[in-house]
Amino acid sequence: MAKEKKSITTAEAGQKGGATTSRKYGPEFYQEIGQKGEEAVSEKYGPEFYQKIGQKGGRVVSEKYGPDFYHKIGTMGGHKVRDLIKKAKESSEG
């Protein structure tokens, strides 16, 4: 009997190819192509592009979570920084 080939979805094929590429080239490969892509986008569209997408993302987040969300995450970030500074001072003293 002939062996039947199992067909795979496009997503499965992409995952298989990505895993093979990852094993072959390692994480540095993805870092390098990401940097090249960022440089190309930056050259093509300029800083205004990043400003626009940042504002658009900010609007979406504000609509989804409300304006108090930014206050909340700002406070959390401030507390984290305060704790890190305190920890660093304690370790340098002791």
N, CA and C of each residue as an Amber inpcrd file, in Angstrom:
protein
   282
   0.8170000  -1.1780000   0.0000000   0.0000000   0.0000000   0.0000000
   0.8670000   1.2500000   0.0000000   0.4110000   2.2440000  -0.7010000
   1.1250000   3.5180000  -0.7340000   0.8060000   4.3100000   0.5210000
   1.8160000   4.9540000   1.0190000   1.6400000   5.7700000   2.2130000
   0.9140000   7.0590000   1.8430000  -0.1100000   7.4000000   2.6110000
  -0.8320000   8.6350000   2.3480000  -0.1000000   9.8000000   3.0040000
   0.0120000  10.8860000   2.2740000   0.6390000  12.0800000   2.8260000
  -0.4110000  12.8680000   3.5930000  -0.0440000  13.2620000   4.7990000
  -0.9420000  14.0740000   5.6030000  -0.7580000  15.5230000   5.1740000
  -1.8490000  16.1620000   4.8050000  -1.7350000  17.5730000   4.4320000
  -1.7200000  18.4120000   5.7070000  -0.9610000  19.4920000   5.6490000
  -0.8760000  20.3690000   6.8080000  -1.3860000  21.7490000   6.4220000
  -1.8100000  22.4800000   7.4170000  -2.3140000  23.8270000   7.1640000
  -1.1510000  24.7810000   6.9040000  -1.4890000  25.9320000   6.4010000
  -0.4780000  26.9590000   6.1700000   0.1890000  27.3560000   7.4860000
  -0.6190000  27.4540000   8.5420000  -0.0690000  27.8110000   9.8570000
   0.9130000  26.7500000  10.3390000   0.5570000  25.4880000  10.1790000
   1.4490000  24.3990000  10.5910000   2.7420000  24.4120000   9.7830000
   2.6160000  24.6730000   8.4800000   3.8070000  24.7440000   7.6270000
   4.7110000  25.8970000   8.0680000   4.1030000  27.0280000   8.4130000
   4.8720000  28.1750000   8.8900000   5.5870000  27.8810000  10.1950000
   4.8960000  27.2020000  11.1050000   5.5110000  26.8370000  12.3830000
   6.6760000  25.8820000  12.1720000   6.4730000  24.9250000  11.2790000
   7.5290000  23.9440000  10.9950000   8.7520000  24.6440000  10.3890000
   8.5050000  25.5310000   9.4340000   9.6000000  26.2710000   8.8120000
  10.3020000  27.1890000   9.7930000   9.5270000  27.8440000  10.6550000
  10.1040000  28.7280000  11.6660000  10.9660000  27.9720000  12.6570000
  10.4920000  26.7930000  13.0650000  11.2630000  25.9760000  14.0120000
  12.5700000  25.5020000  13.3780000  12.5040000  25.1060000  12.1150000
  13.7030000  24.6560000  11.4030000  14.7060000  25.8040000  11.2680000
  14.2190000  26.9730000  10.8890000  15.0870000  28.1420000  10.7510000
  15.7090000  28.5150000  12.0900000  14.9050000  28.4510000  13.1460000
  15.4010000  28.7820000  14.4840000  16.5170000  27.8390000  14.9160000
  16.3270000  26.5580000  14.6720000  17.3720000  25.5820000  15.0280000
  18.6360000  25.8090000  14.2050000  18.4500000  26.1380000  12.9320000
  19.5880000  26.2830000  12.0270000  20.3970000  27.5570000  12.3070000
  19.7210000  28.6850000  12.5440000  20.4110000  29.9740000  12.6370000
  20.4770000  30.5680000  14.0420000  19.6060000  30.1650000  14.9400000
  19.6250000  30.6740000  16.3060000  18.9490000  32.0270000  16.4600000
  18.8410000  32.4980000  17.7060000  18.1260000  33.7520000  17.9830000
  18.8040000  34.9940000  17.4020000  20.1140000  34.9330000  17.2190000
  20.8340000  36.0890000  16.6660000  20.3350000  36.4250000  15.2620000
  19.9540000  35.3970000  14.5110000  19.4440000  35.5930000  13.1570000
  18.1980000  36.4750000  13.1910000  17.2750000  36.1640000  14.0930000
  16.0330000  36.9290000  14.1850000  16.3010000  38.3490000  14.6740000
  17.2500000  38.5030000  15.5780000  17.6130000  39.8300000  16.0620000
  18.1710000  40.6680000  14.9090000  19.0340000  40.0560000  14.1120000
  19.6550000  40.7710000  12.9950000  18.6280000  41.1900000  11.9460000
  17.7360000  40.2770000  11.5640000  16.7560000  40.6450000  10.5320000
  15.7410000  41.6490000  11.0800000  15.4600000  41.5840000  12.3810000
  14.5740000  42.5730000  12.9980000  15.1800000  43.9630000  12.9580000
  16.4730000  44.0460000  13.2430000  17.1650000  45.3370000  13.2040000
  17.2060000  45.8860000  11.7800000  17.4520000  45.0130000  10.8090000
  17.4750000  45.4550000   9.4110000  16.1060000  45.9720000   8.9910000
  15.0650000  45.2780000   9.4210000  13.7030000  45.7070000   9.1030000
  13.3780000  47.0510000   9.7280000  13.7700000  47.2340000  10.9750000
  13.5210000  48.5000000  11.6640000  14.2510000  49.6430000  10.9680000
  15.4910000  49.4020000  10.5480000  16.2620000  50.4360000   9.8520000
  15.6040000  50.8010000   8.5250000  15.1130000  49.7930000   7.8040000
  14.4680000  50.0420000   6.5170000  13.1870000  50.8570000   6.6960000
  12.3880000  50.5070000   7.6920000  11.1460000  51.2400000   7.9610000
  11.4650000  52.6690000   8.3740000  12.4670000  52.8290000   9.2230000
  12.8550000  54.1540000   9.6960000  13.3140000  55.0390000   8.5390000
  14.1110000  54.4870000   7.6350000  14.5850000  55.2510000   6.4770000
  13.4370000  55.6090000   5.5440000  12.5230000  54.6710000   5.3520000
  11.4310000  54.8770000   4.4030000  10.3900000  55.8640000   4.9280000
  10.0200000  55.7620000   6.2080000   8.9020000  56.5420000   6.7320000
   9.2920000  57.6720000   7.6740000  10.4640000  57.6130000   8.2760000
  10.9230000  58.6730000   9.1640000  10.2920000  58.6330000  10.5450000
  10.7100000  59.5640000  11.4110000  10.2340000  59.5680000  12.8010000
   8.7390000  59.8550000  12.9420000   8.1630000  60.5610000  11.9740000
   6.7320000  60.8710000  12.0380000   5.8920000  59.5960000  12.0390000
   6.3740000  58.5800000  11.3440000   5.6660000  57.2980000  11.2840000
   5.5210000  56.7080000  12.6800000   6.6010000  56.7150000  13.4380000
   6.5690000  56.1530000  14.7880000   5.6860000  56.9950000  15.7090000
   5.6980000  58.2990000  15.4970000   4.8400000  59.1820000  16.2870000
   3.3700000  58.8550000  16.0160000   3.0240000  58.6840000  14.7370000
   1.6330000  58.3720000  14.3690000   1.1780000  57.0420000  14.9590000
   2.0000000  56.0030000  14.8160000   1.5570000  54.6950000  15.3110000
   1.5170000  54.6740000  16.8340000   2.3940000  55.4460000  17.4760000
   2.3560000  55.5510000  18.9360000   1.0820000  56.2280000  19.4150000
   0.6950000  57.3020000  18.7340000  -0.5380000  58.0050000  19.0890000
  -1.7550000  57.1250000  18.8480000  -1.7400000  56.4210000  17.7280000
  -2.8580000  55.5310000  17.4020000  -2.9880000  54.4340000  18.4640000
  -1.8680000  53.8410000  18.8370000  -1.8800000  52.8050000  19.8680000
  -2.3360000  53.3510000  21.2050000  -1.9000000  54.5510000  21.5300000
  -2.3070000  55.1940000  22.7760000  -3.8030000  55.4430000  22.8280000
  -4.3750000  55.8680000  21.6970000  -5.8310000  56.0840000  21.6330000
  -6.5870000  54.7850000  21.8540000  -6.1270000  53.7270000  21.2090000
  -6.7910000  52.4280000  21.3340000  -6.7450000  51.9460000  22.7830000
  -5.5910000  52.0600000  23.4130000  -5.4490000  51.6290000  24.8110000
  -6.3400000  52.4730000  25.7130000  -6.3720000  53.7790000  25.4810000
  -7.1990000  54.6710000  26.2860000  -8.6780000  54.3320000  26.1380000
  -9.1100000  54.0430000  24.9100000 -10.5060000  53.6710000  24.6760000
 -10.8390000  52.3370000  25.3340000  -9.8980000  51.4230000  25.3060000
 -10.1420000  50.0880000  25.8510000 -10.1260000  50.0750000  27.3810000
  -9.1570000  50.7540000  27.9910000  -8.9610000  50.6730000  29.4390000
  -9.3510000  51.9400000  30.1980000  -9.5630000  53.0320000  29.4930000
  -9.9200000  54.2870000  30.1480000  -8.6920000  55.0880000  30.5350000
  -8.8880000  56.3910000  30.7460000  -7.7440000  57.2630000  31.0430000
  -7.0750000  56.9610000  32.3830000  -7.7960000  56.3820000  33.3300000
  -7.1970000  56.0510000  34.6280000  -6.1350000  54.9610000  34.5160000
  -6.1750000  54.2090000  33.4350000  -5.2040000  53.1350000  33.2140000
  -3.7800000  53.6840000  33.2200000  -3.5720000  54.8160000  32.5670000
  -2.2290000  55.3950000  32.4920000  -1.7440000  55.8300000  33.8730000
  -2.6480000  56.3680000  34.6760000  -2.2930000  56.7430000  36.0510000
  -1.8740000  55.4990000  36.8310000  -2.6440000  54.4360000  36.6730000
  -2.3780000  53.1920000  37.4050000  -1.0100000  52.6070000  37.0280000
  -0.7270000  52.5000000  35.7250000   0.5500000  51.8950000  35.3260000
   1.7240000  52.8150000  35.6390000   1.4840000  54.1220000  35.6220000
   2.5380000  55.0610000  36.0050000   2.9060000  54.9130000  37.4710000
   1.8890000  54.7480000  38.3030000   2.1190000  54.5420000  39.7340000
   2.8630000  53.2370000  39.9740000   2.4390000  52.1870000  39.2710000
   3.1060000  50.8870000  39.4170000   4.5750000  50.9910000  39.0150000
   4.8410000  51.6870000  37.9150000   6.2170000  51.8640000  37.4590000
   7.0420000  52.6550000  38.4510000   6.4420000  53.7010000  39.0160000
   7.1360000  54.5040000  40.0200000   7.4840000  53.6980000  41.2580000
   6.5480000  52.8500000  41.6890000   6.8060000  51.9960000  42.8540000
   7.9270000  51.0040000  42.5620000   7.9270000  50.4640000  41.3560000
   8.9640000  49.5000000  40.9730000  10.3420000  50.1670000  41.0000000
  10.4360000  51.3520000  40.4370000  11.7070000  52.0840000  40.4210000
  12.1560000  52.3940000  41.8450000  11.2210000  52.8580000  42.6750000
  11.5410000  53.1630000  44.0760000  12.1040000  51.9290000  44.7770000
  11.4550000  50.7750000  44.5720000  11.9040000  49.5360000  45.2090000
  13.2840000  49.1070000  44.7070000  13.5330000  49.2790000  43.4070000
  14.8380000  48.9170000  42.8480000  15.9500000  49.8050000  43.4080000
  15.6690000  51.0920000  43.5420000  16.6590000  52.0170000  44.1070000
  16.9530000  51.6460000  45.5550000  15.8990000  51.3700000  46.3070000
  16.0610000  50.9870000  47.7120000  16.9040000  49.7180000  47.8290000
  16.6150000  48.7430000  46.9820000  17.3430000  47.4710000  46.9940000
  18.8210000  47.6840000  46.6500000  19.0830000  48.5380000  45.6630000
  20.4640000  48.8170000  45.2570000  21.2350000  49.5070000  46.3810000
  20.5930000  50.4450000  47.0580000  21.2500000  51.1400000  48.1710000
  21.5560000  50.1760000  49.3060000  20.6000000  49.2920000  49.6080000
  20.8000000  48.3190000  50.6830000  21.9470000  47.3640000  50.3680000
  22.0350000  46.9290000  49.1170000  23.0970000  45.9850000  48.7530000
  24.4710000  46.6560000  48.7350000  24.5120000  47.9480000  48.4200000
  25.8070000  48.6430000  48.4110000  26.2700000  49.0020000  49.8240000
  25.3330000  49.1320000  50.7410000  25.6760000  49.4550000  52.1280000
  26.0930000  48.2170000  52.9120000  25.5040000  47.0760000  52.5470000
  25.7140000  45.8760000  53.3560000  26.6940000  44.9480000  52.8300000
